[in-house]
Amino acid sequence: MPEFAHRLAKAQALMKKADLSALLLTTEPDVRYFTGFLTRFWESPTRPWFVVIPAQGQPIAVIPAIGAHLMGQTWITDVRTWRAPNYDDDGIGLLADTLTEVTSAGERIGIPDQMETHVRMPFSDLNRLQQRLKSRMFASDAAIVRNIRMIKSDAEVLKIQTSCDIAERAFDRVAEIAQAGVPLSQIFRKFQALCLDEGADWVAYLAGAAGQGGYADVISPAADDPLENGDVLMLDTGLVTDGYFCDFDRNFSVGPPSQQVQSAHDTLMRATQAAFDIARPGATMADLFYAMNDVVNPDASGSDAGRLGHGVGMQLTEWPSIIPDDHTPLAAGMVLTLEPGVVVFGDKMMVHEENIVITVNTPQFLSRFQPEKMRVI
Amino acid sequence: MPEFAHRLAKAQALMKKADLSALLLTTEPDVRYFTGFLTRFWESPTRPWFVVIPAQGQPIAVIPAIGAHLMGQTWITDVRTWRAPNYDDDGIGLLADTLTEVTSAGERIGIPDQMETHVRMPFSDLNRLQQRLKSRMFASDAAIVRNIRMIKSDAEVLKIQTSCDIAERAFDRVAEIAQAGVPLSQIFRKFQALCLDEGADWVAYLAGAAGQGGYADVISPAADDPLENGDVLMLDTGLVTDGYFCDFDRNFSVGPPSQQVQSAHDTLMRATQAAFDIARPGATMADLFYAMNDVVNPDASGSDAGRLGHGVGMQLTEWPSIIPDDHTPLAAGMVLTLEPGVVVFGDKMMVHEENIVITVNTPQFLSRFQPEKMRVI
């Protein structure tokens, strides 16, 4: 399996530089990235799952017995299990033994400790593990996992492209399910069904809003209020196929858009295009921010949304972020969302989002860049 | 809002007993339980969300500005925000200031640290927070949050009932989408669409399997293999309405079941009934385990699945677990899954699951207990 072997080799090379004798992985994307272990069972918060990357040799899975069959179908051969849940020792002893086996006293064990991650185990177990391994040192993974995951392989880009294509086809069918009079909550349900019908494995994320000439919030659940003429309907989905997300939105005007709404749409398209035009190696995330912000928000340095885009892949949102403080240089294989927002009528907003992949030359849209004329339903 | 005020009062009474001057909440269900903050935006791992429960007074939300509008619609009045993501300080300063304000030097701050939870913030930020608050002590929350959440209010039971009813209606329609020749992956997509059509807000979890006379694994993604006559198809869903899960499965025989399969089904029904019959205050979780295990697995003390059921509510799986070591006494308001499994043909299994609520008298099924005859499609 060259893809996984390649990921492992990259990690082990960086571990050597960072003086780390092992990596301890605990989250769904980190575990999956190095093993291929794909299951929705992570929705259950009960069981912890651990993968240890040693300085040399293959990754070791330290997992509940219920996962042995599925992990056994990946490229991982060293699978150590316990019967979880176990109130006396829910895998911590087995994990400590494994980490002791692959490291020596005084050596450092890296844990991904940056933004967009956390240590997925009970806090009491994390403390217990640190007690058990006092002769080792827990340290930052020096962003190794994040930095490797940031650059997608061709196979990964293809999976994200597949999710984008499915979402586009679902967005193209929104007129089938959304008209004036239909409650937003029903539109949310039916849109998810459209995504599934077009081939999504599941719809991990759907947000949206509708309001006269714009909306006030982009993270609220759908209310039962019916759509009205003059509303702007926004749907933003992160659907998943084969474990990879897309993340983009589409706006629809219920009836012909007002001049202000069409103008806001135009502004969003210009902002997106401005970032797209410079999105190639040599530019930074901050450059993308200013390219968009100069169009949508020329008088200020940001908005409450906090950023104008981000990475996307095995997670709905990944490192890096399009903010002034992010100086990450763009590199071929990075998949990003461009997500400008604009204020309409003083207290409402409209947001727009596309997905792109950075290449050695010009970037490519993975979603289909929206035309000048706003979609009308 | 009597429901939320009641939750807060219970927490603060237990905090006093446990000598905790504040609780720090970081996970979606814990934050929502005390605030009502419901959004799918948690799917994005980028932003942390914090709620502080002081010894007296109202909860304080310390959250990214993008959530201010939605949090402002809950009963919470003290909402403190920062623009996230912020690479210099992603809310830790604001959180430390808030915790300092509501506690005094030497006092203890409780963090939920038990099974089924974790601290949802980057590990480096957790370390930074502990550094900033050296004059306070971080301690276990003494299972306060878990224990309060374990007993559901009538309003919560009603929400779970709603999710169960929706899932039952979807299961009743499985013959519409599943026949011999249809790939399992397509059945998964169409079943999720059925759940949405019947009223689910979203389908957070779907697992399942199909195989001749049983299946080998209950957590794998669906393959593209078509259903065949003689297969047993199992679908297990945790769909969500108004933020509450159901969690149960149904088995279907493709064509008339073999005698072994029907017999396995009978065994599973008898096991479920045996646990149901004793599920009332006075019994413990261990009692439920042995009631079922004596029927499905009389020669052994457990299986790789590790447990025969668990709590369900704001999470797909919650405390407590139906295992021999769990001596939690049943109490009115606990919502549980009964989930026996049985080995078929030596290397395959069948699992069954129902949802019940404990009352002061006999329990009640929230799902519809399955009849003796196995469902045939």
Interface residues (C-beta under 8 A of the other chain):
Chain A: L38 T39 R40 F41 E43 S44 P45 T46 R47 P64 A65 I66 G67 A68 H69 L70 Q73 T81 R83 A84 P85 N86 Y87 D88 D90 I111 P112 D113 Q114 M115 E116 T117 H118 V119 R120 M121 P122 F123 S124 L126 N127 S140 S185 F188 R189 K190 Q192 A193 L196 D197 G199 A200 D201 W202 V203 A204 Y205 L206 A207 A216 D217 V218 I219 S220 P221 A222 G238 G302 D304 A305 G306 R307 H310 Q315 L316 T317 S321 I323 D325 D326
Chain B: L38 T39 R40 F41 E43 S44 P45 T46 R47 P64 A65 I66 G67 A68 H69 L70 Q73 T81 R83 A84 P85 N86 Y87 D88 D90 I111 P112 D113 Q114 M115 E116 T117 H118 V119 R120 M121 P122 F123 S124 N127 S140 S185 F188 R189 K190 Q192 A193 L196 D197 G199 A200 D201 W202 V203 A204 Y205 L206 A207 A216 D217 V218 I219 S220 P221 A222 G238 G302 D304 A305 G306 R307 H310 Q315 L316 T317 S321 I323 D325 D326
